[in-house]
């Protein structure tokens, strides 16, 4: 009897040991098969199906800025223009509207306020647009903008709601329709503007502020040699109609003008006549208020096509030529005193260590004119004005940069 009990206990121990071994092997293999992730995926799939039954709506969010707030989104501007139509904004049950001055002095352009929703119908389907914004992040981490107002402005969005069954219609036909109609509205309501980068914080549309461009000067009223006037007008017309040419030769669609002469000879007036002739916006850049080359690049990226970018009195805006001479002199002195000593990472060149005012360099301005970033967008004219052309660095005004 004792022997029988001992045998039974031994059998049970062997069985338990065998089960433990099998379970360990099985568990290790199950872990190798990532059973947890496998079960999680199935549960998530069923959860999504259940959610689709409870909430059959899909959403698409269109943010105001692309590329980490690098550039204002074209899609956002087009949706905004589309929703500004009176039939959609005022007739869709919106209770709070924002009003802006229109091209017609007696009219207003209306758009939705934050947290307002408007319905729109398209080929039997109904969709809903929601406008909302979120406050900027309140962290102390350095941003691309260096703490500029674009980083501190509210982040604005449009969110589109539609039924899952209308997915193909919305993605394939409705959204392209919205963008086309939005572009048409933008052209219809367009007012030529004069932009400047001299402004305080608190604005919401990036790094530029603007007023309506109302300068009356045209080539018809511009006093200059008729033959020279015609030459300039023909050149401007060729540029405006030259999209295919620039694409064919592989050049960015831009052109440079250098206007030079004594004060009061009509350089700024010429810019106004050019803008009125082409129907372009004008961006007046004050270089002394641009802190770094990166900020200068940001300014350029946020300019639009069909624009004239002006830097007036460039010989006075920054000591571009002087910095190059000072650097050369410092290098020459260093060679005399220290032999072959070079500036290293711990000892940058003099023009990069200046802590006061703008740190924009000649290299930054050259890249601004025709570097890689100058090809972002198209149909831009860059104009420099100066009273003393002989003071400018030859690299700044060479053929191909200032045409």
DRENKERO-53022 format. One record per atom (N, C-alpha, C): x negated, y negated, z. Coordinates in steps of 0.05 Angstrom, whole numbers, padded with zeros to 5 digits, always signed. Layout:
BEGIN
XYZ;...
END
This chain:
BEGIN
-00017+00024+00000;+00000+00000+00000;-00017-00025+00000;-00038-00024+00016;-00057-00047+00016;-00071-00049-00010;-00078-00026-00022;-00092-00027-00047;-00074-00038-00069;-00048-00031-00067;-00029-00041-00087;-00026-00072-00085;-00024-00082-00061;-00022-00112-00057;-00047-00126-00067;-00070-00114-00061;-00095-00126-00070;-00097-00127-00100;-00087-00106-00113;-00088-00104-00142;-00069-00125-00154;-00045-00128-00141;-00026-00148-00151;-00037-00176-00149;-00051-00183-00127;-00063-00209-00123;-00084-00214-00143;-00100-00193-00149;-00121-00196-00169;-00110-00202-00196;-00088-00187-00203;-00076-00192-00229;-00065-00220-00232;-00053-00229-00210;-00042-00256-00210;-00064-00277-00214;-00086-00273-00200;-00109-00292-00202;-00120-00292-00230;-00123-00268-00242;-00133-00266-00269;-00114-00281-00288;-00088-00277-00284;-00068-00289-00302;-00069-00320-00299;-00071-00329-00274;-00072-00358-00270;-00098-00370-00283;-00120-00355-00280;-00145-00365-00291;-00143-00366-00322;-00130-00345-00333;-00127-00344-00362;-00109-00367-00372;-00088-00372-00357;-00070-00394-00364;-00085-00421-00362;-00101-00424-00341;-00116-00449-00338;-00135-00453-00361;-00149-00431-00369;-00168-00433-00392;-00153-00440-00417;-00131-00426-00422;-00115-00432-00447;-00105-00460-00447;-00095-00469-00424;-00085-00496-00422;-00107-00517-00427;-00130-00512-00416;-00153-00531-00420;-00160-00532-00449;-00162-00509-00462;-00169-00509-00491;-00147-00523-00507;-00122-00516-00500;-00099-00528-00515;-00098-00558-00511;-00103-00567-00486;-00102-00596-00480;-00124-00611-00494;-00148-00599-00495;-00170-00612-00509;-00163-00615-00539;-00151-00594-00551;-00144-00595-00579;-00122-00615-00584;-00102-00616-00566;-00081-00636-00569;-00091-00664-00567;-00111-00669-00549;-00123-00695-00548;-00138-00701-00574;-00151-00681-00585;-00164-00685-00611;-00144-00692-00633;-00120-00682-00631;-00099-00688-00651;-00085-00714-00644;-00093-00728-00623;-00082-00753-00615;-00051-00751-00612;-00043-00732-00595;-00015-00726-00592;+00000-00751-00581;-00013-00766-00564;+00000-00789-00553;+00007-00809-00574;-00012-00814-00592;-00006-00833-00614;+00015-00822-00633;+00014-00795-00637;+00034-00783-00655;+00062-00786-00644;+00065-00781-00618;+00092-00784-00605;+00100-00814-00606;+00080-00831-00600;+00086-00860-00600;+00096-00870-00627;+00083-00861-00648;+00092-00869-00675;+00120-00861-00681;+00127-00836-00673;+00154-00826-00678;+00174-00842-00661;+00167-00848-00636;+00186-00863-00619;+00189-00891-00631;+00167-00903-00640;+00169-00930-00651;+00186-00930-00676;+00183-00910-00693;+00199-00908-00717;+00229-00906-00711;+00235-00890-00692;+00264-00887-00684;+00274-00913-00671;+00256-00926-00656;+00264-00951-00643;+00269-00973-00664;+00253-00973-00685;+00258-00993-00707;+00284-00987-00721;+00290-00962-00726;+00315-00955-00739;+00339-00963-00721;+00336-00959-00695;+00358-00967-00677;+00360-00997-00677;+00338-01011-00677;+00339-01040-00677;+00352-01051-00702;+00346-01037-00725;+00358-01046-00750;+00389-01042-00750;+00398-01022-00735;+00427-01019-00733;+00439-01041-00715;+00425-01047-00694;+00435-01068-00675;+00432-01096-00687;+00408-01101-00699;+00403-01127-00711;+00393-01123-00740;+00411-01126-00759;+00403-01120-00787;+00389-01143-00802;+00380-01164-00787;+00368-01187-00800;+00338-01185-00800;+00327-01194-00823;+00298-01197-00825;+00290-01227-00824;+00266-01233-00818;+00257-01260-00816;+00231-01264-00831;+00227-01288-00842;+00202-01297-00854;+00195-01324-00842;+00171-01327-00832;+00162-01352-00820;+00142-01366-00838;+00147-01391-00843;+00129-01407-00860;+00117-01429-00843;+00091-01428-00838;+00078-01447-00821;+00069-01472-00836;+00066-01494-00822;+00059-01519-00835;+00031-01519-00847;+00013-01504-00833;-00015-01504-00842;-00024-01476-00849;-00040-01475-00870;-00053-01450-00878;-00082-01450-00868;-00094-01426-00867;-00123-01424-00862;-00131-01435-00835;-00116-01429-00814;-00125-01439-00788;-00123-01469-00786;-00102-01481-00796;-00098-01510-00796;-00119-01524-00813;-00129-01510-00833;-00148-01522-00851;-00134-01541-00871;-00111-01532-00881;-00097-01547-00902;-00067-01544-00899;-00053-01566-00903;-00024-01565-00902;-00013-01547-00924;+00006-01529-00916;+00016-01509-00934;+00033-01521-00956;+00028-01514-00981;+00045-01522-01003;+00073-01510-01000;+00074-01485-00992;+00100-01472-00988;+00117-01487-00968;+00105-01496-00946;+00119-01510-00925;+00130-01536-00936;+00114-01551-00951;+00123-01577-00962;+00146-01572-00982;+00145-01551-00997;+00166-01545-01017;+00192-01537-01003;+00190-01521-00982;+00214-01514-00967;+00226-01538-00954;+00209-01555-00943;+00218-01580-00930;+00233-01597-00950;+00222-01600-00974;+00235-01616-00995;+00261-01603-01003;+00262-01577-01006;+00286-01563-01014;+00309-01568-00993;+00301-01566-00968;+00321-01569-00946;+00329-01598-00942;+00315-01617-00954;+00322-01645-00952;+00345-01653-00970;+00352-01636-00988;+00375-01642-01005;+00400-01647-00989;+00415-01666-00997;+00439-01674-00981;+00459-01651-00980;+00462-01635-01001;+00481-01613-01001;+00473-01591-00981;+00447-01589-00975;+00438-01568-00957;+00435-01578-00929;+00423-01602-00926;+00418-01612-00899;+00443-01624-00886;+00456-01642-00900;+00479-01656-00888;+00504-01639-00889;+00506-01621-00909;+00531-01605-00912;+00530-01578-00899;+00509-01571-00885;+00506-01544-00875;+00512-01542-00845;+00525-01562-00833;+00531-01560-00805;+00509-01570-00787;+00489-01583-00797;+00467-01593-00780;+00476-01617-00765;+00471-01618-00739;+00481-01640-00722;+00460-01661-00717;+00434-01654-00719;+00413-01673-00713;+00395-01674-00738;+00393-01697-00750;+00378-01701-00775;+00356-01722-00770;+00334-01719-00785;+00313-01739-00785;+00315-01755-00811;+00312-01781-00810;+00315-01798-00834;+00288-01812-00840;+00281-01812-00866;+00258-01826-00876;+00266-01844-00899;+00250-01865-00904;+00256-01882-00926;+00253-01867-00952;+00269-01874-00972;+00269-01860-00998;+00258-01879-01019;+00255-01869-01043;+00246-01885-01065;+00266-01907-01071;+00292-01901-01069;+00312-01921-01071;+00313-01937-01045;+00311-01963-01046;+00309-01979-01021;+00333-01977-01004;+00356-01970-01016;+00381-01968-01000;+00388-01940-00991;+00371-01921-00997;+00376-01893-00990;+00358-01883-00968;+00365-01860-00957;+00349-01847-00937;+00345-01817-00945;+00322-01806-00939;+00317-01778-00943;+00321-01764-00916;+00340-01745-00915;+00347-01731-00891;+00334-01704-00889;+00326-01696-00865;+00315-01670-00860;+00324-01660-00833;+00322-01634-00828;+00331-01623-00803;+00313-01630-00780;+00325-01635-00757;+00309-01638-00733;+00301-01611-00722;+00284-01611-00701;+00275-01586-00689;+00298-01571-00677;+00296-01544-00679;+00316-01525-00668;+00343-01528-00681;+00344-01538-00706;+00368-01539-00721;+00368-01517-00742;+00392-01507-00748;+00394-01485-00767;+00414-01493-00789;+00407-01485-00814;+00425-01491-00836;+00428-01466-00853;+00453-01462-00863;+00459-01439-00880;+00456-01447-00909;+00448-01428-00925;+00446-01432-00954;+00456-01407-00968;+00470-01411-00991;+00481-01388-01006;+00466-01386-01032;+00461-01361-01040;+00447-01356-01065;+00457-01330-01077;+00471-01331-01100;+00480-01307-01114;+00495-01288-01096;+00513-01298-01081;+00529-01281-01064;+00517-01274-01037;+00492-01281-01032;+00479-01275-01007;+00477-01301-00991;+00479-01298-00964;+00477-01321-00946;+00452-01318-00930;+00436-01340-00928;+00412-01340-00912;+00413-01364-00893;+00396-01363-00873;+00396-01385-00854;+00367-01394-00850;+00363-01421-00849;+00337-01433-00844;+00338-01446-00816;+00317-01441-00801;+00313-01453-00774;+00288-01469-00774;+00289-01494-00766;+00266-01511-00762;+00258-01512-00733;+00233-01507-00727;+00225-01509-00699;+00195-01516-00697;+00187-01523-00674;+00158-01530-00670;+00150-01519-00643;+00124-01516-00640;+00112-01507-00615;+00090-01526-00607;+00087-01531-00581;+00066-01550-00572;+00038-01538-00577;+00018-01555-00580;-00009-01545-00584;-00020-01531-00560;-00040-01514-00565;-00052-01500-00543;-00066-01520-00524;-00064-01515-00498;-00075-01533-00479;-00101-01523-00467;-00116-01507-00482;-00141-01498-00472;-00162-01519-00478;-00186-01514-00466;-00208-01533-00470;-00228-01523-00490;-00221-01502-00504;-00240-01491-00524;-00243-01511-00547;-00268-01513-00557;-00272-01531-00579;-00258-01521-00604;-00246-01539-00619;-00232-01532-00643;-00247-01541-00668;-00237-01532-00691;-00249-01539-00716;-00249-01569-00720;-00228-01582-00709;-00225-01610-00714;-00241-01627-00694;-00254-01615-00675;-00268-01631-00655;-00249-01647-00638;-00226-01636-00633;-00207-01651-00616;-00191-01671-00631;-00190-01670-00657;-00175-01689-00674;-00145-01686-00670;-00131-01705-00681;-00102-01706-00676;-00088-01682-00689;-00098-01671-00711;-00085-01648-00723;-00084-01625-00704;-00105-01622-00687;-00106-01600-00668;-00086-01605-00645;-00081-01631-00639;-00064-01637-00616;-00034-01640-00624;-00029-01641-00650;-00001-01644-00659;+00014-01619-00655;+00041-01622-00653;+00058-01598-00651;+00055-01581-00676;+00057-01555-00672;+00056-01536-00695;+00085-01532-00705;+00089-01538-00730;+00116-01537-00741;+00120-01513-00760;+00145-01503-00760;+00151-01479-00775;+00179-01480-00787;+00183-01465-00808;+00210-01458-00818;+00212-01428-00816;+00235-01418-00806;+00240-01390-00805;+00265-01383-00820;+00263-01364-00838;+00285-01355-00855;+00296-01329-00845;+00323-01328-00841;+00337-01304-00832;+00354-01294-00855;+00354-01268-00860;+00371-01256-00881;+00376-01227-00875;+00397-01216-00887;+00404-01188-00882;+00384-01169-00896;+00379-01147-00883;+00360-01127-00894;+00369-01119-00922;+00395-01117-00927;+00405-01109-00953;+00399-01129-00975;+00393-01154-00968;+00386-01175-00987;+00356-01179-00991;+00340-01160-00981;+00311-01163-00981;+00301-01168-01010;+00308-01151-01029;+00297-01154-01056;+00306-01180-01069;+00331-01188-01064;+00341-01213-01075;+00326-01237-01063;+00322-01237-01037;+00309-01260-01024;+00280-01262-01032;+00265-01239-01031;+00237-01240-01037;+00232-01243-01067;+00248-01231-01084;+00242-01232-01112;+00253-01256-01127;+00276-01267-01117;+00289-01289-01132;+00293-01314-01115;+00303-01311-01090;+00310-01335-01075;+00286-01352-01067;+00265-01340-01056;+00242-01356-01048;+00228-01369-01071;+00224-01356-01095;+00213-01371-01118;+00232-01394-01126;+00258-01389-01124;+00277-01411-01130;+00274-01434-01111;+00270-01429-01086;+00267-01450-01066;+00242-01466-01072;+00220-01453-01079;+00195-01467-01085;+00198-01484-01110;+00210-01474-01130;+00214-01490-01155;+00231-01514-01150;+00254-01510-01136;+00272-01532-01130;+00258-01552-01112;+00242-01542-01093;+00228-01561-01075;+00209-01578-01090;+00194-01567-01109;+00175-01583-01125;+00190-01604-01141;+00213-01597-01152;+00229-01616-01167;+00238-01639-01149;+00247-01633-01125;+00255-01653-01106;+00232-01671-01099;+00208-01659-01094;+00185-01675-01087;+00177-01695-01110;+00180-01686-01135;+00174-01704-01157;+00194-01726-01158;+00219-01719-01154;+00241-01739-01156;+00238-01760-01134;+00231-01752-01110;+00229-01770-01087;+00202-01782-01083;+00183-01776-01100;+00155-01783-01095;+00152-01814-01096;+00137-01824-01076;+00128-01851-01075;+00098-01851-01074;+00086-01868-01090;+00057-01869-01089;+00048-01882-01062;+00027-01870-01051;+00019-01878-01024;-00010-01886-01023;-00016-01903-01004;-00044-01911-00998;-00051-01899-00971;-00070-01881-00971;-00078-01866-00947;-00103-01878-00935;-00106-01875-00909;-00130-01882-00895;-00136-01863-00872;-00161-01860-00866;-00168-01843-00843;-00173-01859-00818;-00167-01885-00819;-00169-01902-00795;-00142-01903-00780;-00139-01886-00760;-00114-01886-00745;-00119-01873-00718;-00101-01879-00700;-00103-01867-00673;-00090-01840-00672;-00090-01828-00648;-00078-01802-00645;-00048-01804-00644;-00035-01782-00646;-00006-01781-00642;+00010-01777-00667;-00003-01777-00690;+00011-01772-00715;+00012-01742-00720;+00031-01735-00737;+00036-01706-00740;+00028-01695-00766;+00019-01711-00785;+00014-01701-00812;-00016-01700-00818;-00031-01689-00801;-00059-01684-00807;-00077-01708-00801;-00098-01711-00816;-00118-01731-00810;-00114-01757-00825;-00094-01759-00842;-00089-01783-00858;-00064-01797-00848;-00065-01824-00849;-00041-01840-00846;-00037-01855-00872;-00012-01864-00877;-00007-01876-00903;+00014-01898-00901;+00014-01915-00922;+00035-01934-00927;+00042-01931-00957;+00065-01941-00964;+00073-01941-00993;+00054-01959-01008;+00044-01949-01031;+00025-01964-01048;+00042-01983-01065;+00039-02009-01061;+00055-02029-01075;+00038-02050-01089;+00012-02044-01094;-00005-02064-01107;+00005-02070-01135;+00008-02095-01143;+00020-02102-01169;+00001-02102-01192;-00025-02099-01187;-00044-02102-01209;-00042-02079-01229;-00042-02086-01255;-00042-02066-01277;-00064-02074-01296;-00070-02057-01315;-00090-02064-01336;-00080-02087-01353;-00054-02089-01355;-00043-02111-01371;-00050-02138-01359;-00052-02140-01333;-00058-02165-01320;-00086-02166-01309;-00103-02147-01317;-00131-02146-01307;-00149-02162-01326;-00163-02181-01316;-00181-02198-01332;-00207-02184-01336;-00212-02173-01360;-00238-02162-01367;-00240-02159-01397;-00263-02152-01406;-00268-02150-01435;-00248-02129-01447;-00233-02137-01468;-00212-02119-01479;-00223-02093-01488;-00247-02093-01501;-00258-02068-01511;-00265-02049-01487;-00277-02061-01466;-00284-02045-01442;-00259-02034-01429;-00238-02051-01428;-00213-02043-01415;-00201-02019-01430;-00201-02020-01457;-00190-01998-01473;-00207-01973-01469;-00233-01976-01467;-00250-01953-01463;-00243-01939-01437;-00239-01954-01416;-00233-01943-01390;-00205-01930-01390;-00186-01943-01402;-00159-01932-01404;-00158-01906-01420;-00173-01905-01442;-00175-01880-01458;-00188-01858-01442;-00209-01865-01426;-00222-01845-01410;-00204-01834-01388;-00188-01851-01376;-00169-01842-01355;-00148-01824-01368;-00138-01832-01391;-00117-01815-01404;-00128-01788-01412;-00154-01787-01421;-00166-01762-01428;-00170-01744-01403;-00176-01757-01381;-00179-01741-01356;-00152-01730-01347;-00131-01747-01348;-00105-01738-01339;-00095-01715-01356;-00101-01715-01381;-00092-01694-01400;-00112-01672-01404;-00133-01671-01387;-00155-01653-01393;-00156-01627-01377;-00133-01618-01366;-00133-01594-01350;-00144-01570-01365;-00136-01566-01390;-00145-01543-01405;-00175-01546-01411;-00184-01570-01417;-00213-01574-01422;-00230-01566-01398;-00223-01576-01375;-00239-01570-01351;-00238-01540-01344;-00215-01528-01349;-00214-01499-01344;-00231-01484-01364;-00232-01493-01389;-00247-01480-01410;-00277-01481-01405;-00287-01504-01396;-00315-01508-01392;-00324-01499-01364;-00305-01492-01347;-00312-01483-01320;-00320-01504-01301;-00308-01527-01302;-00314-01550-01284;-00290-01556-01267;-00296-01566-01243;-00274-01576-01226;-00261-01600-01239;-00234-01601-01237;-00219-01622-01251;-00221-01648-01234;-00243-01662-01237;-00248-01687-01223;-00267-01704-01240;-00268-01729-01233;-00285-01748-01248;-00294-01770-01229;-00319-01779-01232;-00330-01799-01215;-00333-01826-01229;-00326-01847-01215;-00330-01875-01224;-00347-01890-01204;-00366-01905-01214;-00382-01923-01197;-00376-01952-01206;-00364-01968-01189;-00358-01996-01195;-00378-02013-01179;-00394-02029-01193;-00414-02045-01179;-00414-02073-01190;-00423-02091-01173;-00424-02119-01180;-00422-02136-01155;-00427-02163-01158;-00425-02181-01135;-00397-02181-01122;-00395-02190-01097;-00369-02192-01084;-00349-02209-01100;-00324-02201-01101;-00304-02218-01115;-00302-02214-01145;-00315-02193-01155;-00314-02189-01184;-00292-02169-01193;-00275-02160-01174;-00252-02144-01181;-00255-02114-01179;-00273-02104-01162;-00277-02075-01160;-00252-02062-01148;-00242-02073-01125;-00219-02062-01113;-00194-02065-01130;-00193-02087-01145;-00171-02092-01163;-00170-02071-01185;-00194-02064-01195;-00196-02043-01215;-00185-02017-01205;-00190-02010-01180;-00179-01985-01168;-00149-01986-01168;-00137-02009-01161;-00108-02012-01161;-00097-02008-01189;-00110-02020-01209;-00101-02018-01237;-00103-01989-01246;-00124-01974-01238;-00127-01946-01245;-00104-01930-01233;-00098-01935-01208;-00077-01920-01194;-00050-01925-01207;-00044-01950-01214;-00019-01956-01227;-00017-01944-01255;-00040-01944-01269;-00040-01933-01296;-00035-01902-01296;-00047-01889-01277;-00045-01859-01276;-00021-01850-01259;-00010-01868-01242;+00011-01861-01223;+00000-01841-01203;-00024-01847-01192;-00038-01831-01172;-00036-01844-01145;-00038-01827-01124;-00042-01837-01097;-00070-01847-01093;-00075-01863-01072;-00102-01873-01067;-00109-01865-01038;-00133-01853-01035;-00144-01846-01009;-00168-01863-01004;-00166-01882-00985;-00188-01900-00978;-00202-01889-00954;-00227-01879-00958;-00242-01867-00937;-00261-01887-00925;-00259-01890-00898;-00278-01906-00883;-00299-01887-00871;-00323-01886-00884;-00343-01866-00876;-00353-01871-00848;-00354-01896-00838;-00365-01900-00812;-00348-01889-00790;-00322-01882-00796;-00305-01869-00776;-00304-01839-00778;-00320-01828-00797;-00321-01799-00800;-00345-01789-00784;-00341-01771-00765;-00362-01764-00747;-00383-01745-00758;-00374-01725-00773;-00392-01704-00783;-00386-01697-00812;-00404-01682-00823;-00400-01672-00850;-00375-01654-00851;-00371-01639-00830;-00347-01621-00829;-00322-01637-00829;-00321-01660-00815;-00297-01677-00815;-00293-01689-00843;-00315-01696-00857;-00313-01706-00884;-00301-01685-00902;-00309-01660-00899;-00298-01638-00915;-00268-01635-00909;-00261-01637-00884;-00233-01634-00877;-00216-01656-00890;-00227-01681-00890;-00212-01703-00904;-00208-01696-00933;-00228-01686-00946;-00226-01680-00975;-00205-01658-00980;-00206-01637-00963;-00188-01615-00967;-00159-01624-00965;-00153-01643-00948;-00125-01652-00944;-00117-01673-00964;-00133-01680-00983;-00124-01698-01004;-00108-01681-01024;-00090-01693-01038;-00073-01679-01057;-00083-01683-01085;-00074-01668-01104;-00080-01673-01132;-00066-01698-01141;-00073-01708-01164;-00063-01734-01174;-00070-01756-01154;-00095-01759-01148;-00103-01779-01128;-00130-01791-01136;-00135-01815-01126;-00160-01829-01128;-00172-01831-01101;-00196-01821-01097;-00209-01822-01071;-00231-01844-01072;-00228-01863-01055;-00244-01888-01057;-00262-01890-01032;-00288-01895-01036;-00306-01903-01015;-00317-01930-01023;-00308-01951-01010;-00316-01978-01017;-00342-01986-01002;-00358-02002-01017;-00383-02012-01005;-00399-01989-00993;-00404-01969-01009;-00418-01945-00999;-00446-01951-00990;-00458-01972-01001;-00485-01979-00992;-00485-01990-00963;-00461-02000-00954;-00459-02011-00927;-00446-01991-00907;-00432-01971-00918;-00418-01953-00901;-00436-01936-00884;-00457-01926-00896;-00477-01909-00882;-00504-01914-00894;-00525-01912-00877;-00552-01915-00887;-00562-01889-00899;-00548-01882-00921;-00555-01856-00934;-00583-01856-00945;-00590-01878-00959;-00617-01879-00970;-00638-01883-00948;-00630-01900-00929;-00649-01905-00907;-00655-01880-00891;-00635-01862-00887;-00640-01838-00872;-00660-01820-00886;-00658-01819-00913;-00676-01802-00928;-00705-01814-00926;-00707-01841-00927;-00733-01853-00925;-00745-01849-00897;-00728-01853-00876;-00737-01849-00849;-00746-01821-00844;-00732-01801-00856;-00739-01773-00852;-00766-01768-00866;-00770-01779-00890;-00795-01775-00904;-00818-01788-00889;-00813-01812-00878;-00834-01825-00863;-00841-01810-00838;-00820-01799-00824;-00825-01784-00800;-00841-01758-00807;-00834-01746-00829;-00849-01722-00837;-00877-01728-00844;-00882-01751-00858;-00909-01759-00865;-00925-01764-00839;-00913-01778-00820;-00927-01784-00795;-00933-01758-00780;-00914-01739-00781;-00918-01714-00767;-00941-01698-00779;-00944-01700-00806;-00966-01686-00819;-00992-01698-00812;-00992-01725-00809;-01017-01738-00803;-01026-01732-00774;-01006-01730-00756;-01013-01727-00728;-01015-01697-00719;-00999-01680-00732;-00998-01653-00723;-01005-01632-00745;-01017-01641-00766;-01025-01622-00786;-01001-01611-00801;-00997-01585-00799;-00975-01572-00814;-00950-01568-00797;-00947-01583-00775;-00924-01579-00758;-00898-01586-00772;-00878-01568-00770;-00853-01571-00784;-00831-01573-00762;-00808-01585-00771;-00785-01586-00753;-00773-01558-00752;-00769-01548-00728;-00756-01522-00724;-00728-01525-00712;-00718-01502-00704;-00690-01502-00694;-00688-01518-00668;-00710-01519-00652;-00709-01533-00627;-00715-01563-00631;-00724-01571-00655;-00731-01599-00660;-00721-01607-00688;-00694-01613-00690;-00683-01619-00716;-00694-01645-00727;-00690-01650-00753;-00699-01675-00765;-00685-01699-00752;-00698-01723-00755;-00687-01746-00741;-00659-01753-00748;-00650-01750-00773;-00623-01758-00780;-00602-01739-00769;-00610-01716-00759;-00590-01698-00748;-00588-01700-00718;-00606-01714-00705;-00606-01717-00676;-00595-01743-00666;-00588-01761-00685;-00577-01787-00677;-00550-01782-00664;-00547-01791-00639;-00523-01786-00624;-00503-01808-00625;-00510-01830-00638;-00491-01852-00639;-00477-01854-00665;-00450-01859-00665;-00435-01864-00689;-00433-01839-00707;-00430-01845-00733;-00426-01823-00752;-00451-01807-00757;-00448-01781-00761;-00470-01763-00767;-00468-01752-00796;-00452-01766-00812;-00449-01758-00840;-00476-01763-00854;-00485-01743-00869;-00511-01745-00882;-00507-01748-00913;-00529-01754-00926;-00529-01755-00955;-00521-01728-00967;-00531-01707-00955;-00524-01680-00964;-00494-01675-00962;-00482-01684-00940;-00454-01681-00936;-00438-01696-00957;-00446-01720-00964;-00432-01736-00984;-00435-01723-01011;-00459-01713-01018;-00463-01699-01043;-00445-01675-01046;-00443-01659-01025;-00426-01636-01025;-00396-01644-01027;-00390-01667-01015;-00363-01677-01017;-00356-01684-01046;-00375-01695-01061;-00370-01703-01088;-00367-01679-01107;-00387-01661-01107;-00386-01639-01126;-00398-01613-01116;-00395-01608-01090;-00403-01582-01079;-00381-01562-01083;-00383-01539-01070;-00364-01518-01073;-00336-01527-01064;-00334-01543-01043;-00308-01551-01033;-00294-01571-01052;-00309-01584-01070;-00296-01603-01087;-00278-01590-01108;-00280-01564-01111;-00263-01549-01130;-00237-01541-01117;-00232-01547-01091;-00207-01540-01078;-00186-01560-01086;-00169-01552-01104;-00149-01571-01115;-00159-01581-01142;-00146-01602-01153;-00155-01613-01178;-00142-01639-01184;-00149-01651-01207;-00139-01676-01216;-00144-01698-01195;-00169-01701-01189;-00178-01722-01170;-00199-01740-01183;-00198-01766-01178;-00218-01784-01187;-00232-01795-01162;-00258-01795-01161;-00274-01805-01139;-00287-01831-01147;-00282-01853-01132;-00292-01879-01139;-00310-01890-01116;-00334-01897-01123;-00352-01912-01105;-00353-01941-01114;-00353-01959-01095;-00358-01987-01101;-00382-01996-01085;-00397-02014-01097;-00421-02025-01083;-00428-02052-01095;-00440-02069-01078;-00450-02095-01086;-00479-02093-01096;-00493-02071-01087;-00521-02069-01093;-00527-02040-01103;-00523-02036-01129;-00526-02009-01140;-00555-01999-01137;-00574-02018-01136;-00602-02010-01135;-00609-01998-01108;-00592-02001-01088;-00598-01990-01061;-00589-01961-01058;-00574-01952-01077;-00563-01925-01074;-00583-01904-01082;-00582-01881-01069;-00600-01859-01075;-00593-01848-01103;-00614-01844-01120;-00608-01834-01147;-00592-01808-01148;-00595-01791-01127;-00580-01766-01127;-00550-01771-01124;-00543-01794-01112;-00515-01801-01107;-00500-01809-01132;-00515-01821-01151;-00501-01833-01174;-00511-01821-01201;-00523-01797-01199;-00532-01785-01224;-00509-01778-01242;-00515-01774-01268;-00495-01765-01287;-00483-01739-01279;-00457-01736-01280;-00444-01712-01270;-00431-01716-01244;-00442-01734-01227;-00429-01741-01202;-00413-01767-01206;-00427-01787-01216;-00413-01813-01223;-00415-01815-01253;-00393-01809-01266;-00393-01807-01295;-00391-01833-01310;
END
